């Protein structure tokens, strides 16, 4: 799942499914607007953090802000979509619900897409695969400005919209980006799932390897130089940069016996571990995101079908919940959830 950009203010939720369907839905709508089908099961979806100005599919003489969505599948393909999402007034006026336009197909990986990440400025994106490769792409090298084909003043059936997205003929006419068009290639010793760019330094990218790699690798997006490596002795399942401080949080899955931690925070550029959270049970950390507005909380999905909330970033006072202020940033969570205390080694 992935939400569209904050700048676009449309709150579009993209949902990729194992049967190859992509559903686009907004909490502002009663039902999904688009339910498109892909040739293969979906393994990852990721919206671009910035909007793009493009010609409208409805009216080629009108420019609109569009969202861009990357969709990865089990075969190793990544599809780039442009999403036009008119508000309710425009829908009522034109009786038109928007478009989901396929711009390009990227065929570089030979196995399942495990992770996708955009740089904060939207200029780069990275794809990680089960083939142990991490590819870095530069958007301005992928596509030229998109202008729909026009006939007699009206846009033609191309580009492909959600209603025709399953048509193989249309897909064959979409530009295909092959191996060699990427800006940089990085090879790990296992599948690459955990990928993230630093919000305070967009040229810094971190990637985590699977059980045969067990490391966090740091690369420079512009030059392709490898900057540092942290041996974690565990499968790296997700990475989250602190947006306010030069630190990165990591979660771990399968681990060696001498590695008790399932969540850790490392300082950059020293790579020194400043926080370690051990779990003494058998459960693994599968994925983590920062809780919005929580001032330091990490939300972790685990293999025992639970979700754990950890306060991992330093500088957050434990008494912030006093005086009517929420500890987790949500009165629902504070009032309804029983939070288990976990020892933090700092």
ABEGO torsion letter per residue (X at the ends): XBBBBAAAGAGBBBBBBAAGBBBBBBAABABBABBBBBABBBABBBBBABBBBBBBAABAABBBBBBBBBBBBAAGBBBBBBBBBBBAAAAAAAGBAEBBBBABBBBABABBBABBBBBAAGABBBBBBAAGBBBBBBAAAABBBBBBBBBGGBBBAOBBBAAAAABAAAAAABBBBBBGABABBBBBABBBABBBBBAABAABBBBBBBAAAGBBBBBBAAAGBBABBBBAGBBBABBBBBAABBBBBBBBBBBBAABABABBBBBOAAGBBABBBBBABABBBABBBBBBGAGGBBBBBBAAGBBBBBBABBGBBAAAABGGBBAAGBAAAAAABBBBBBBBBX
